[in-house]
Amino acid sequence: MHMTCADSINFLKEFLPLIKDINDDRNIVIAPPFTAISTFSSYADLEFLNISSQNIHWEDSGAFTGEVSPKMLLEHNVKYAIVGHSEPRKYFSESDEQINKRAKSAQSNGLTPIVCVGETLEQREKGEAERVITRQVEQGLEGISASDLIVAYEPIWAIGTGKTCESQEANKICSIIRNLVGSEEVIIQYGGSVKPNNIDEIMSMSDIDGVLVGGASLDPASFARIANFNK
């Protein structure tokens, strides 16, 4: 819940020049709040940038106050939809079943779902991380095509805390996710206190294909450094 439409324009004025020469082996996606999606879509050079929603509903229309439908998003050139983020899971009690319905809705309407999975600190300390991840992947991705899918591993204990999951451990979990999905081609991201000073190490890992960036994406220079990571 960051950035008004005016803030978004100012962000893009600073950010777009910083990524205009970005390597063509990477893809940048920004997920603004719903109110700013049309601003990003109309102002940004979409050769450099793709737009994602922060969530998506499983119905095309209806009495679902506060939700947004696939058709509404497609109208504004949205290509991706985040589902199962840790905050809706935590604050709005989103279930794996609901997340699965949202992901299916995205795919069936030509959007690529970015499905988030991750354990809490309590679950990790109890040795339950792999069990939790397995349940979230198996239930959240049931019936989902791996050919048009991104899975983001975001350990909840590392989000906004300054704590970063050690790169080797993050890579291990991403490898587990890849095996659970059963596809070598599926894109697996890591998200959790990703910053300019750790992006190069994170992206050197064998099973981490990209990153889901939170707070560091709010600063254009910081986000551009992350996007321009060194392999």
GROMACS elastic network, one bead per residue, 0.5 to 0.9 nm:
[ bonds ]
;  ai    aj funct       b0    kb
    1    32     6  0.80986   500
    1    33     6  0.60504   500
    2     7     6  0.87989   500
    2    32     6  0.75618   500
    2    33     6  0.69064   500
    2   218     6  0.80680   500
    3     6     6  0.76307   500
    3     7     6  0.51345   500
    3     8     6  0.58267   500
    3    11     6  0.88006   500
    3    32     6  0.75116   500
    3    33     6  0.74220   500
    3    36     6  0.74985   500
    3   218     6  0.86002   500
    4     7     6  0.50005   500
    4     8     6  0.61470   500
    4     9     6  0.88368   500
    4    33     6  0.82879   500
    4    35     6  0.74750   500
    4    36     6  0.63811   500
    5     9     6  0.64979   500
    5    10     6  0.88720   500
    5    35     6  0.71474   500
    5    36     6  0.50117   500
    5    37     6  0.84309   500
    5    38     6  0.86628   500
    5    39     6  0.60556   500
    5    40     6  0.82060   500
    6     9     6  0.53256   500
    6    10     6  0.65102   500
    6    11     6  0.87059   500
    6    36     6  0.87051   500
    6    39     6  0.85316   500
    7    10     6  0.51968   500
    7    11     6  0.61267   500
    7    12     6  0.87097   500
    8    12     6  0.61929   500
    8    13     6  0.86420   500
    8    32     6  0.82861   500
    8    36     6  0.69319   500
    8    39     6  0.70957   500
    8    40     6  0.68204   500
    9    12     6  0.51648   500
    9    13     6  0.61866   500
    9    14     6  0.88034   500
    9    39     6  0.72356   500
    9    40     6  0.73957   500
    9    43     6  0.72929   500
    9    44     6  0.86680   500
   10    13     6  0.51931   500
   10    14     6  0.65878   500
   10    15     6  0.86170   500
   11    14     6  0.54516   500
   11    15     6  0.59194   500
   11    16     6  0.84100   500
   11   218     6  0.81862   500
   11   219     6  0.78259   500
   11   220     6  0.62934   500
   12    16     6  0.55181   500
   12    17     6  0.84668   500
   12    40     6  0.78565   500
   12    43     6  0.78914   500
   12    44     6  0.68279   500
   12   220     6  0.78402   500
   13    16     6  0.61011   500
   13    17     6  0.73536   500
   13    44     6  0.88851   500
   14    17     6  0.64212   500
   14    18     6  0.71991   500
   14   220     6  0.62475   500
   14   221     6  0.78874   500
   15    18     6  0.53430   500
   15    19     6  0.68296   500
   15   219     6  0.85395   500
   15   221     6  0.68365   500
   15   223     6  0.80436   500
   15   224     6  0.67180   500
   16    19     6  0.54440   500
   16    20     6  0.61799   500
   16    44     6  0.76466   500
   16    45     6  0.78292   500
   16    48     6  0.78644   500
   16    49     6  0.86067   500
   16   220     6  0.85505   500
   16   224     6  0.85983   500
   17    20     6  0.53063   500
   17    21     6  0.82123   500
   18    21     6  0.75500   500
   18    22     6  0.81925   500
   18   220     6  0.81089   500
   18   221     6  0.74095   500
   18   224     6  0.59810   500
   18   225     6  0.84287   500
   18   228     6  0.88912   500
   19    22     6  0.50632   500
   19    23     6  0.87920   500
   19    48     6  0.73346   500
   19   224     6  0.62222   500
   19   225     6  0.88586   500
   19   227     6  0.75424   500
   19   228     6  0.73990   500
   20    48     6  0.68507   500
   21    24     6  0.85886   500
   22    25     6  0.85087   500
   22    26     6  0.78148   500
   22    48     6  0.82257   500
   22   227     6  0.77653   500
   22   228     6  0.63257   500
   23    26     6  0.62813   500
   23    27     6  0.89307   500
   23   228     6  0.75761   500
   24    27     6  0.76375   500
   26   210     6  0.86204   500
   26   227     6  0.79813   500
   26   228     6  0.88644   500
   27    48     6  0.76719   500
   27    49     6  0.72583   500
   27    50     6  0.77615   500
   27   227     6  0.83803   500
   28    48     6  0.69734   500
   28    49     6  0.52971   500
   28    50     6  0.62044   500
   28    51     6  0.86185   500
   28   227     6  0.70075   500
   29    48     6  0.89648   500
   29    49     6  0.57899   500
   29    51     6  0.54627   500
   29    52     6  0.63949   500
   29    79     6  0.88787   500
   29    80     6  0.80564   500
   30    40     6  0.86492   500
   30    49     6  0.72585   500
   30    50     6  0.63681   500
   30    51     6  0.51584   500
   30    52     6  0.58571   500
   30    53     6  0.83523   500
   30   217     6  0.87029   500
   31    34     6  0.86107   500
   31    37     6  0.78333   500
   31    50     6  0.87226   500
   31    51     6  0.59060   500
   31    53     6  0.52480   500
   31    54     6  0.57989   500
   31    80     6  0.84710   500
   31    81     6  0.81703   500
   31    82     6  0.80544   500
   32    35     6  0.78951   500
   32    36     6  0.59161   500
   32    37     6  0.58322   500
   32    40     6  0.77985   500
   32    51     6  0.78269   500
   32    52     6  0.73123   500
   32    53     6  0.67662   500
   32    54     6  0.71042   500
   33    36     6  0.55581   500
   33    37     6  0.64933   500
   33    53     6  0.72676   500
   33    54     6  0.67633   500
   34    37     6  0.53376   500
   34    38     6  0.81127   500
   34    53     6  0.68518   500
   34    54     6  0.75897   500
   34    68     6  0.83308   500
   34    73     6  0.88332   500
   35    38     6  0.72432   500
   35    39     6  0.81209   500
   36    39     6  0.51273   500
   36    40     6  0.63386   500
   36    41     6  0.85786   500
   37    40     6  0.52689   500
   37    41     6  0.60331   500
   37    42     6  0.85971   500
   37    51     6  0.74400   500
   37    52     6  0.82524   500
   37    53     6  0.76309   500
   37    73     6  0.84579   500
   37    76     6  0.70215   500
   37    77     6  0.88889   500
   37    78     6  0.79883   500
   38    42     6  0.59545   500
   38    43     6  0.83115   500
   38    75     6  0.89797   500
   38    76     6  0.57392   500
   38    77     6  0.83846   500
   39    42     6  0.53912   500
   39    43     6  0.59239   500
   39    44     6  0.80772   500
   40    43     6  0.52887   500
   40    44     6  0.54422   500
   40    45     6  0.89705   500
   40    51     6  0.75455   500
   41    44     6  0.58003   500
   41    45     6  0.82246   500
   41    46     6  0.74202   500
   41    50     6  0.83029   500
   41    51     6  0.69559   500
   41    76     6  0.62755   500
   41    77     6  0.64150   500
   41    78     6  0.77379   500
   42    45     6  0.82918   500
   42    46     6  0.88245   500
   42    76     6  0.81945   500
   42    77     6  0.89324   500
   43    46     6  0.86543   500
   44    47     6  0.85818   500
   44    48     6  0.81045   500
   44    49     6  0.70100   500
   44    50     6  0.87911   500
   45    48     6  0.58834   500
   45    49     6  0.64819   500
   45    50     6  0.89085   500
   46    50     6  0.59247   500
   46    51     6  0.83363   500
   47    50     6  0.77830   500
   50    77     6  0.83911   500
   50    78     6  0.72618   500
   50    79     6  0.66278   500
   50    80     6  0.79322   500
   51    76     6  0.88011   500
   51    77     6  0.71441   500
   51    79     6  0.58874   500
   51    80     6  0.64952   500
   51    81     6  0.86160   500
   52    55     6  0.85583   500
   52    73     6  0.87141   500
   52    78     6  0.55119   500
   52    79     6  0.58853   500
   52    81     6  0.50832   500
   52    82     6  0.69379   500
   52   111     6  0.89286   500
   52   112     6  0.88323   500
   52   114     6  0.89126   500
   53    56     6  0.70097   500
   53    73     6  0.73413   500
   53    78     6  0.68884   500
   53    79     6  0.82938   500
   53    80     6  0.63847   500
   53    82     6  0.61585   500
   53    83     6  0.89779   500
   54    80     6  0.88680   500
   54    81     6  0.60865   500
   54    82     6  0.50013   500
   54    83     6  0.71742   500
   54    85     6  0.83690   500
   55    67     6  0.82497   500
   55    68     6  0.75682   500
   55    81     6  0.57271   500
   55    82     6  0.51512   500
   55    83     6  0.53806   500
   55    84     6  0.81017   500
   55    85     6  0.83927   500
   55    88     6  0.89599   500
   55   102     6  0.79868   500
   56    59     6  0.88996   500
   56    67     6  0.70932   500
   56    68     6  0.56373   500
   56    69     6  0.59226   500
   56    70     6  0.64647   500
   56    73     6  0.83911   500
   56    81     6  0.63317   500
   56    82     6  0.74753   500
   56    83     6  0.70231   500
   56   102     6  0.59539   500
   56   103     6  0.81088   500
   56   105     6  0.77786   500
   56   106     6  0.71390   500
   57    60     6  0.76075   500
   57    61     6  0.88313   500
   57    64     6  0.85464   500
   57    67     6  0.61406   500
   57    68     6  0.57418   500
   57    69     6  0.51940   500
   57    70     6  0.69602   500
   57   101     6  0.80045   500
   57   102     6  0.55418   500
   57   103     6  0.88696   500
   57   105     6  0.71026   500
   57   106     6  0.83219   500
   58    61     6  0.89173   500
   58    69     6  0.70491   500
   58    70     6  0.77347   500
   58    98     6  0.84422   500
   58   101     6  0.57223   500
   58   103     6  0.79602   500
   58   104     6  0.74569   500
   58   106     6  0.76619   500
   59    62     6  0.71480   500
   59    64     6  0.87556   500
   59    68     6  0.88569   500
   59    69     6  0.62739   500
   59    70     6  0.77310   500
   59   102     6  0.86942   500
   59   105     6  0.73224   500
   60    68     6  0.85471   500
   60    69     6  0.51418   500
   60    70     6  0.61412   500
   60    71     6  0.62760   500
   60    72     6  0.83000   500
   60   105     6  0.86694   500
   61    64     6  0.77613   500
   61    68     6  0.83740   500
   61    69     6  0.62811   500
   61    70     6  0.88263   500
   61    71     6  0.83981   500
   62    65     6  0.84054   500
   64    67     6  0.57594   500
   64    68     6  0.82855   500
   65    68     6  0.85458   500
   68    71     6  0.85218   500
   68    72     6  0.66156   500
   68    73     6  0.74453   500
   69    72     6  0.52975   500
   69    73     6  0.65874   500
   69    74     6  0.88862   500
   69   105     6  0.88981   500
   70    73     6  0.51602   500
   70    74     6  0.61584   500
   70    75     6  0.87045   500
   70    81     6  0.89940   500
   70   105     6  0.72482   500
   70   106     6  0.65990   500
   70   109     6  0.65326   500
   70   110     6  0.89166   500
   70   111     6  0.80348   500
   71    74     6  0.51105   500
   71    75     6  0.63157   500
   71   109     6  0.78363   500
   72    75     6  0.54327   500
   72    76     6  0.72717   500
   73    76     6  0.54979   500
   73    77     6  0.69094   500
   73    78     6  0.54898   500
   73    79     6  0.83054   500
   73    81     6  0.89567   500
   74    77     6  0.52306   500
   74    78     6  0.53436   500
   74    79     6  0.73775   500
   74   109     6  0.84159   500
   74   110     6  0.86938   500
   74   111     6  0.82003   500
   75    78     6  0.75074   500
   78    81     6  0.78987   500
   78   111     6  0.75898   500
   79   110     6  0.76587   500
   79   111     6  0.51316   500
   79   112     6  0.63694   500
   79   113     6  0.88943   500
   80   106     6  0.77998   500
   80   110     6  0.87816   500
   80   111     6  0.51130   500
   80   113     6  0.57196   500
   80   114     6  0.69288   500
   81   102     6  0.88453   500
   81   103     6  0.80531   500
   81   106     6  0.67066   500
   81   111     6  0.66509   500
   81   112     6  0.62484   500
   81   114     6  0.59060   500
   81   115     6  0.83852   500
   82    85     6  0.68227   500
   82   103     6  0.84624   500
   82   112     6  0.86044   500
   82   113     6  0.58347   500
   82   115     6  0.60772   500
   82   116     6  0.74347   500
   83    88     6  0.86484   500
   83    99     6  0.60518   500
   83   100     6  0.84748   500
   83   102     6  0.65929   500
   83   103     6  0.65218   500
   83   113     6  0.66058   500
   83   114     6  0.59992   500
   83   115     6  0.50038   500
   83   116     6  0.63518   500
   84    87     6  0.81759   500
   84    88     6  0.67456   500
   84    89     6  0.62948   500
   84    94     6  0.71924   500
   84    95     6  0.82095   500
   84    96     6  0.76345   500
   84    98     6  0.85127   500
   84    99     6  0.54150   500
   84   100     6  0.85250   500
   84   102     6  0.85580   500
   84   103     6  0.87557   500
   84   114     6  0.82950   500
   84   115     6  0.57131   500
   84   116     6  0.50258   500
   84   117     6  0.68909   500
   84   140     6  0.82893   500
   85    88     6  0.58283   500
   85    89     6  0.63493   500
   85    90     6  0.87126   500
   85   114     6  0.88767   500
   85   115     6  0.73065   500
   85   116     6  0.51154   500
   85   117     6  0.72819   500
   85   118     6  0.89191   500
   85   152     6  0.88810   500
   85   154     6  0.83305   500
   86    90     6  0.59419   500
   86    91     6  0.84470   500
   86   116     6  0.71252   500
   86   117     6  0.74537   500
   86   118     6  0.74243   500
   86   154     6  0.76650   500
   86   155     6  0.86745   500
   86   156     6  0.65856   500
   86   159     6  0.89875   500
   87    91     6  0.57233   500
   87    92     6  0.76043   500
   87    93     6  0.89423   500
   87   156     6  0.89735   500
   88    91     6  0.52678   500
   88    93     6  0.64975   500
   88    94     6  0.59135   500
   89    92     6  0.58146   500
   89    95     6  0.68380   500
   89    96     6  0.87855   500
   90    93     6  0.55846   500
   90    94     6  0.74019   500
   91    94     6  0.81659   500
   94    97     6  0.81859   500
   94    98     6  0.62761   500
   94    99     6  0.68698   500
   95    98     6  0.52117   500
   95    99     6  0.62263   500
   95   100     6  0.85677   500
   95   140     6  0.85833   500
   96   100     6  0.60307   500
   96   101     6  0.86438   500
   96   135     6  0.84671   500
   96   136     6  0.62470   500
   96   137     6  0.86211   500
   96   139     6  0.58291   500
   96   141     6  0.86626   500
   97   100     6  0.50921   500
   97   101     6  0.63747   500
   97   102     6  0.87632   500
   97   139     6  0.66563   500
   97   140     6  0.62982   500
   98   101     6  0.50715   500
   98   102     6  0.62426   500
   98   103     6  0.86471   500
   98   140     6  0.80291   500
   99   102     6  0.50556   500
   99   103     6  0.61538   500
   99   104     6  0.85897   500
   99   115     6  0.79556   500
   99   139     6  0.87363   500
   99   140     6  0.57728   500
   99   141     6  0.83865   500
  100   103     6  0.51114   500
  100   104     6  0.61435   500
  100   105     6  0.85162   500
  100   115     6  0.88332   500
  100   139     6  0.69904   500
  100   141     6  0.58306   500
  100   142     6  0.68164   500
  100   143     6  0.83375   500
  100   144     6  0.79765   500
  101   104     6  0.51328   500
  101   105     6  0.60833   500
  101   106     6  0.86486   500
  101   140     6  0.82093   500
  102   105     6  0.50186   500
  102   106     6  0.62518   500
  102   107     6  0.87864   500
  102   113     6  0.82631   500
  103   106     6  0.51060   500
  103   107     6  0.63229   500
  103   108     6  0.86099   500
  103   111     6  0.89401   500
  103   112     6  0.81769   500
  103   113     6  0.54654   500
  103   114     6  0.79904   500
  103   115     6  0.71772   500
  103   140     6  0.79603   500
  103   141     6  0.76124   500
  103   144     6  0.73268   500
  103   149     6  0.89141   500
  104   107     6  0.51910   500
  104   108     6  0.59871   500
  104   109     6  0.85253   500
  104   113     6  0.81617   500
  104   141     6  0.84733   500
  104   142     6  0.89992   500
  104   143     6  0.76632   500
  104   144     6  0.62862   500
  104   145     6  0.87920   500
  105   108     6  0.52616   500
  105   109     6  0.62846   500
  105   110     6  0.88110   500
  105   111     6  0.83336   500
  105   113     6  0.88424   500
  106   109     6  0.53592   500
  106   110     6  0.64139   500
  106   112     6  0.62288   500
  106   113     6  0.58526   500
  107   110     6  0.51505   500
  107   111     6  0.51377   500
  107   112     6  0.58089   500
  107   113     6  0.66272   500
  107   144     6  0.78127   500
  107   145     6  0.79930   500
  107   148     6  0.73174   500
  107   149     6  0.82256   500
  108   111     6  0.74057   500
  109   112     6  0.88991   500
  110   148     6  0.89522   500
  111   148     6  0.83368   500
  112   148     6  0.57552   500
  112   149     6  0.56686   500
  112   150     6  0.72212   500
  113   148     6  0.76714   500
  113   149     6  0.56556   500
  113   150     6  0.62352   500
  113   151     6  0.81039   500
  114   149     6  0.65185   500
  114   151     6  0.55627   500
  114   152     6  0.65804   500
  115   137     6  0.88149   500
  115   140     6  0.79509   500
  115   141     6  0.81840   500
  115   149     6  0.77709   500
  115   150     6  0.62382   500
  115   152     6  0.59463   500
  115   153     6  0.85852   500
  116   136     6  0.87979   500
  116   150     6  0.85992   500
  116   151     6  0.58824   500
  116   153     6  0.59393   500
  116   154     6  0.65742   500
  116   191     6  0.89219   500
  117   132     6  0.86456   500
  117   133     6  0.63230   500
  117   136     6  0.62367   500
  117   137     6  0.71884   500
  117   140     6  0.88150   500
  117   151     6  0.74325   500
  117   152     6  0.62382   500
  117   153     6  0.51624   500
  117   154     6  0.60117   500
  117   155     6  0.76071   500
  117   156     6  0.88575   500
  118   129     6  0.77710   500
  118   132     6  0.74577   500
  118   133     6  0.60596   500
  118   136     6  0.80591   500
  118   152     6  0.83610   500
  118   153     6  0.56158   500
  118   156     6  0.59550   500
  118   157     6  0.88961   500
  119   122     6  0.81393   500
  119   123     6  0.60075   500
  119   124     6  0.64618   500
  119   128     6  0.80733   500
  119   129     6  0.56147   500
  119   130     6  0.84179   500
  119   132     6  0.63296   500
  119   133     6  0.68415   500
  119   154     6  0.77422   500
  119   155     6  0.52632   500
  119   156     6  0.57267   500
  119   157     6  0.75182   500
  120   123     6  0.51769   500
  120   124     6  0.62686   500
  120   125     6  0.86601   500
  120   129     6  0.79923   500
  120   155     6  0.65729   500
  120   156     6  0.50305   500
  120   157     6  0.55146   500
  120   158     6  0.88911   500
  121   124     6  0.50746   500
  121   125     6  0.60824   500
  121   126     6  0.85809   500
  121   129     6  0.89078   500
  121   155     6  0.80320   500
  121   156     6  0.69789   500
  121   157     6  0.50204   500
  121   158     6  0.84950   500
  122   125     6  0.51792   500
  122   126     6  0.62495   500
  122   127     6  0.87560   500
  122   128     6  0.85974   500
  122   157     6  0.86650   500
  123   126     6  0.51810   500
  123   127     6  0.64104   500
  123   128     6  0.50762   500
  123   129     6  0.58339   500
  123   132     6  0.77914   500
  124   127     6  0.50894   500
  124   128     6  0.55276   500
  124   130     6  0.85026   500
  124   155     6  0.89965   500
  124   157     6  0.88323   500
  125   128     6  0.74643   500
  125   129     6  0.82525   500
  126   129     6  0.79798   500
  127   130     6  0.77578   500
  127   131     6  0.85007   500
  128   131     6  0.52828   500
  128   132     6  0.61147   500
  128   133     6  0.86198   500
  129   132     6  0.52629   500
  129   133     6  0.61602   500
  129   134     6  0.85499   500
  129   155     6  0.89840   500
  129   173     6  0.88563   500
  130   133     6  0.50876   500
  130   134     6  0.59753   500
  130   135     6  0.85846   500
  130   173     6  0.75301   500
  130   176     6  0.81145   500
  131   134     6  0.51084   500
  131   135     6  0.62518   500
  131   136     6  0.86834   500
  132   135     6  0.52139   500
  132   136     6  0.62069   500
  132   137     6  0.86374   500
  133   136     6  0.51291   500
  133   137     6  0.60955   500
  133   138     6  0.84881   500
  133   153     6  0.86548   500
  133   173     6  0.83358   500
  133   176     6  0.86980   500
  133   177     6  0.75902   500
  134   137     6  0.52459   500
  134   138     6  0.59814   500
  134   139     6  0.84179   500
  134   176     6  0.83490   500
  134   177     6  0.75310   500
  134   180     6  0.72212   500
  135   138     6  0.52250   500
  135   139     6  0.58983   500
  135   140     6  0.78684   500
  136   139     6  0.54498   500
  136   140     6  0.53468   500
  136   141     6  0.77781   500
  137   140     6  0.51934   500
  137   141     6  0.54803   500
  137   142     6  0.78508   500
  137   151     6  0.87903   500
  137   177     6  0.72544   500
  137   180     6  0.71330   500
  137   181     6  0.73943   500
  138   141     6  0.56472   500
  138   142     6  0.59021   500
  138   180     6  0.74518   500
  138   181     6  0.80344   500
  139   142     6  0.54345   500
  140   143     6  0.88869   500
  140   144     6  0.84819   500
  141   144     6  0.51565   500
  141   145     6  0.82290   500
  141   146     6  0.88006   500
  141   181     6  0.79828   500
  142   145     6  0.87925   500
  144   147     6  0.88839   500
  144   148     6  0.85938   500
  144   149     6  0.79496   500
  145   148     6  0.61386   500
  145   149     6  0.68445   500
  146   149     6  0.53404   500
  146   150     6  0.81463   500
  146   181     6  0.69586   500
  146   182     6  0.79872   500
  146   183     6  0.65570   500
  146   185     6  0.79290   500
  146   186     6  0.58675   500
  146   187     6  0.88945   500
  147   183     6  0.81853   500
  147   185     6  0.73359   500
  147   186     6  0.65050   500
  148   186     6  0.76938   500
  148   187     6  0.89415   500
  149   186     6  0.63242   500
  149   187     6  0.68538   500
  149   188     6  0.89353   500
  150   186     6  0.64015   500
  150   188     6  0.59471   500
  150   189     6  0.72995   500
  151   174     6  0.88775   500
  151   177     6  0.80876   500
  151   178     6  0.88114   500
  151   186     6  0.77105   500
  151   187     6  0.63837   500
  151   189     6  0.61504   500
  151   190     6  0.86731   500
  152   174     6  0.84837   500
  152   187     6  0.83727   500
  152   188     6  0.57350   500
  152   190     6  0.55859   500
  152   191     6  0.65748   500
  152   210     6  0.86006   500
  152   211     6  0.76147   500
  152   212     6  0.67508   500
  153   170     6  0.79033   500
  153   173     6  0.76880   500
  153   174     6  0.67524   500
  153   177     6  0.83309   500
  153   188     6  0.73205   500
  153   189     6  0.60163   500
  153   191     6  0.60047   500
  153   192     6  0.83518   500
  153   211     6  0.89334   500
  153   212     6  0.84905   500
  154   157     6  0.85265   500
  154   158     6  0.74881   500
  154   159     6  0.73001   500
  154   189     6  0.83364   500
  154   190     6  0.59866   500
  154   192     6  0.55033   500
  154   212     6  0.79915   500
  155   158     6  0.55479   500
  155   159     6  0.69409   500
  155   164     6  0.87754   500
  155   165     6  0.74182   500
  155   170     6  0.86746   500
  155   190     6  0.85825   500
  155   191     6  0.73206   500
  155   192     6  0.63484   500
  156   159     6  0.54456   500
  156   160     6  0.88248   500
  156   192     6  0.73971   500
  157   160     6  0.82934   500
  157   161     6  0.70842   500
  157   163     6  0.74286   500
  157   164     6  0.85748   500
  157   165     6  0.86735   500
  157   192     6  0.80738   500
  158   161     6  0.56228   500
  158   162     6  0.66659   500
  158   164     6  0.52777   500
  158   165     6  0.64232   500
  158   191     6  0.82560   500
  158   193     6  0.60687   500
  159   162     6  0.72446   500
  159   163     6  0.73803   500
  159   164     6  0.79772   500
  159   191     6  0.75252   500
  159   193     6  0.55200   500
  159   194     6  0.87963   500
  159   214     6  0.78929   500
  159   215     6  0.89964   500
  160   163     6  0.77501   500
  160   192     6  0.71573   500
  160   193     6  0.59151   500
  160   214     6  0.77213   500
  160   215     6  0.71138   500
  161   164     6  0.81744   500
  161   192     6  0.84747   500
  161   193     6  0.70619   500
  162   192     6  0.83284   500
  162   193     6  0.56379   500
  162   194     6  0.88723   500
  163   192     6  0.76765   500
  163   193     6  0.64415   500
  164   167     6  0.81381   500
  164   191     6  0.89828   500
  164   192     6  0.60325   500
  164   193     6  0.55967   500
  164   194     6  0.73643   500
  164   198     6  0.88969   500
  165   168     6  0.83370   500
  165   169     6  0.66164   500
  165   170     6  0.59862   500
  165   192     6  0.72554   500
  165   193     6  0.85051   500
  166   169     6  0.52898   500
  166   170     6  0.61357   500
  166   171     6  0.85435   500
  166   202     6  0.87330   500
  167   170     6  0.50393   500
  167   171     6  0.60018   500
  167   172     6  0.85283   500
  167   201     6  0.71000   500
  167   202     6  0.56276   500
  167   203     6  0.88781   500
  167   204     6  0.89039   500
  167   205     6  0.71397   500
  168   171     6  0.50177   500
  168   172     6  0.61703   500
  168   173     6  0.88132   500
  168   202     6  0.85900   500
  168   205     6  0.73494   500
  169   173     6  0.63876   500
  169   174     6  0.86271   500
  170   173     6  0.52517   500
  170   174     6  0.61665   500
  170   175     6  0.85997   500
  170   190     6  0.70583   500
  170   202     6  0.84418   500
  170   205     6  0.87466   500
  170   207     6  0.88368   500
  170   208     6  0.80369   500
  171   174     6  0.50058   500
  171   175     6  0.60966   500
  171   176     6  0.86371   500
  171   190     6  0.83759   500
  171   202     6  0.83595   500
  171   205     6  0.61318   500
  171   206     6  0.69497   500
  171   207     6  0.55712   500
  171   208     6  0.60932   500
  172   175     6  0.51233   500
  172   176     6  0.63643   500
  172   177     6  0.87822   500
  172   207     6  0.77625   500
  173   177     6  0.62384   500
  173   178     6  0.86387   500
  173   207     6  0.88137   500
  174   178     6  0.61748   500
  174   179     6  0.86713   500
  174   188     6  0.63495   500
  174   189     6  0.76294   500
  174   190     6  0.76678   500
  174   207     6  0.58458   500
  174   208     6  0.64636   500
  175   178     6  0.50346   500
  175   179     6  0.62866   500
  175   180     6  0.86339   500
  175   188     6  0.85541   500
  175   206     6  0.84662   500
  175   207     6  0.55894   500
  175   208     6  0.81909   500
  176   179     6  0.51661   500
  176   180     6  0.61867   500
  176   181     6  0.86773   500
  177   181     6  0.61322   500
  177   182     6  0.84237   500
  177   188     6  0.78239   500
  178   181     6  0.51688   500
  178   182     6  0.60466   500
  178   183     6  0.61925   500
  178   184     6  0.66356   500
  178   185     6  0.86557   500
  178   186     6  0.70661   500
  178   187     6  0.84651   500
  178   188     6  0.72234   500
  178   207     6  0.79811   500
  179   183     6  0.68824   500
  179   184     6  0.79551   500
  180   183     6  0.82421   500
  181   184     6  0.86458   500
  181   186     6  0.78224   500
  182   186     6  0.85174   500
  183   186     6  0.56095   500
  184   187     6  0.83958   500
  186   209     6  0.89709   500
  187   207     6  0.88959   500
  187   208     6  0.79958   500
  187   209     6  0.58172   500
  187   210     6  0.74393   500
  188   207     6  0.70658   500
  188   208     6  0.57170   500
  188   209     6  0.53983   500
  188   210     6  0.65891   500
  188   211     6  0.82679   500
  189   207     6  0.86217   500
  189   208     6  0.56393   500
  189   209     6  0.56085   500
  189   212     6  0.62274   500
  190   194     6  0.82124   500
  190   202     6  0.80915   500
  190   208     6  0.64766   500
  190   209     6  0.80525   500
  190   210     6  0.64808   500
  190   212     6  0.59715   500
  190   213     6  0.85207   500
  191   194     6  0.63345   500
  191   210     6  0.87856   500
  191   211     6  0.55418   500
  191   213     6  0.59698   500
  191   214     6  0.76568   500
  192   211     6  0.86636   500
  192   212     6  0.76129   500
  192   213     6  0.73303   500
  192   214     6  0.75625   500
  193   198     6  0.89904   500
  193   213     6  0.74596   500
  193   214     6  0.71476   500
  193   215     6  0.76033   500
  193   216     6  0.77808   500
  194   197     6  0.83233   500
  194   198     6  0.65992   500
  194   199     6  0.63805   500
  194   202     6  0.83954   500
  194   211     6  0.73898   500
  194   212     6  0.77315   500
  194   213     6  0.58849   500
  194   214     6  0.74119   500
  194   215     6  0.83740   500
  194   216     6  0.69602   500
  194   226     6  0.82790   500
  195   198     6  0.55424   500
  195   199     6  0.59399   500
  195   213     6  0.79710   500
  195   215     6  0.86092   500
  195   216     6  0.58912   500
  195   217     6  0.86860   500
  195   222     6  0.74127   500
  195   223     6  0.81726   500
  195   225     6  0.87476   500
  195   226     6  0.68803   500
  196   199     6  0.54543   500
  196   200     6  0.78533   500
  196   216     6  0.79242   500
  196   222     6  0.61507   500
  196   223     6  0.76179   500
  196   224     6  0.88086   500
  196   225     6  0.58919   500
  196   226     6  0.53475   500
  196   229     6  0.80840   500
  197   200     6  0.74720   500
  197   201     6  0.86058   500
  197   226     6  0.87122   500
  198   201     6  0.56129   500
  198   202     6  0.62857   500
  198   203     6  0.87550   500
  198   226     6  0.88672   500
  199   202     6  0.50835   500
  199   203     6  0.60502   500
  199   204     6  0.85709   500
  199   211     6  0.84153   500
  199   225     6  0.85980   500
  199   226     6  0.60190   500
  199   227     6  0.88527   500
  199   229     6  0.63353   500
  199   230     6  0.81991   500
  200   203     6  0.52906   500
  200   204     6  0.62701   500
  200   226     6  0.81442   500
  200   229     6  0.56019   500
  200   230     6  0.55057   500
  200   231     6  0.63447   500
  201   204     6  0.51559   500
  201   205     6  0.70933   500
  201   230     6  0.88227   500
  201   231     6  0.83704   500
  202   205     6  0.58241   500
  202   208     6  0.72278   500
  202   210     6  0.86589   500
  202   211     6  0.84086   500
  203   206     6  0.80493   500
  203   207     6  0.88880   500
  203   208     6  0.62151   500
  203   209     6  0.69401   500
  203   210     6  0.68274   500
  203   211     6  0.80850   500
  203   229     6  0.76553   500
  203   230     6  0.80851   500
  203   231     6  0.66801   500
  204   207     6  0.89156   500
  204   208     6  0.77768   500
  204   230     6  0.86071   500
  204   231     6  0.60609   500
  205   208     6  0.55766   500
  205   209     6  0.81896   500
  206   209     6  0.78863   500
  208   211     6  0.77473   500
  211   226     6  0.88471   500
  213   216     6  0.63534   500
  213   217     6  0.58264   500
  213   223     6  0.80890   500
  213   226     6  0.86875   500
  214   217     6  0.56931   500
  214   218     6  0.75670   500
  215   218     6  0.57035   500
  215   219     6  0.80100   500
  216   219     6  0.61101   500
  216   220     6  0.85651   500
  216   222     6  0.59592   500
  216   223     6  0.60024   500
  216   226     6  0.85621   500
  217   220     6  0.67477   500
  217   221     6  0.86662   500
  217   222     6  0.65451   500
  217   224     6  0.82125   500
  217   226     6  0.84455   500
  218   221     6  0.89803   500
  218   222     6  0.78253   500
  218   223     6  0.71069   500
  219   222     6  0.52845   500
  219   223     6  0.60839   500
  219   224     6  0.84924   500
  220   223     6  0.52192   500
  220   224     6  0.59598   500
  220   225     6  0.85783   500
  221   224     6  0.50952   500
  221   225     6  0.62122   500
  221   226     6  0.87169   500
  222   225     6  0.52620   500
  222   226     6  0.64503   500
  222   227     6  0.87957   500
  223   226     6  0.50474   500
  223   227     6  0.61749   500
  223   228     6  0.85575   500
  224   228     6  0.60196   500
  224   229     6  0.85818   500
  225   228     6  0.50103   500
  225   229     6  0.61956   500
  226   229     6  0.51890   500
  226   230     6  0.88539   500
